[in-house]
Amino acid sequence: MTETTLPFNDLERVYETLAETLDALPEAQERLFLAQLALALAHRVGDAERVTAAIDEARRGVEDNASG
């Protein structure tokens, strides 16, 4: 299977949309929204291994930012 990536401009647009959406939600709903988004994206990816790898990558990114 070929890896697909977004061009930087598209990735930046997605980030902006995500940030704006999170800013508009009450803090109590942010975790639920992110979980629903992750599941919706996983459904579209259609490959559990790729989704699990992305979850691991995101976790490492959060852990790395927290430590330093």
C-alpha positions, -999 to +999 in steps of 0.1 A: +000+000+000+013+034-009+017+060+019-002+091+012+005+125+027-010+160+024+009+188+009+020+213+035-006+239+025-034+214+029-020+202+062-019+238+074-055+243+064-066+211+083-047+223+114-064+257+112-098+241+109-091+217+137-079+246+160-109+267+152-132+238+159-116+231+192-117+267+202-154+269+195-162+238+216-167+239+254-136+223+270-157+195+284-166+184+248-130+185+233-120+150+243-153+135+229-149+155+196-113+143+192-123+107+198-151+110+173-128+126+148-102+099+152-127+072+147-142+090+116-107+093+101-098+057+110-129+046+092-118+065+061-083+052+062-095+016+064-063+001+077-060-006+114-022-009+113-018+026+098-043+041+123-026+024+152+008+037+140-007+072+138-020+070+173+014+059+185+031+087+166+007+113+181+012+099+216+050+101+212+046+137+200+026+147+231+050+129+254+081+145+237+065+180+241+056+174+277+092+164+286+109+192+271 
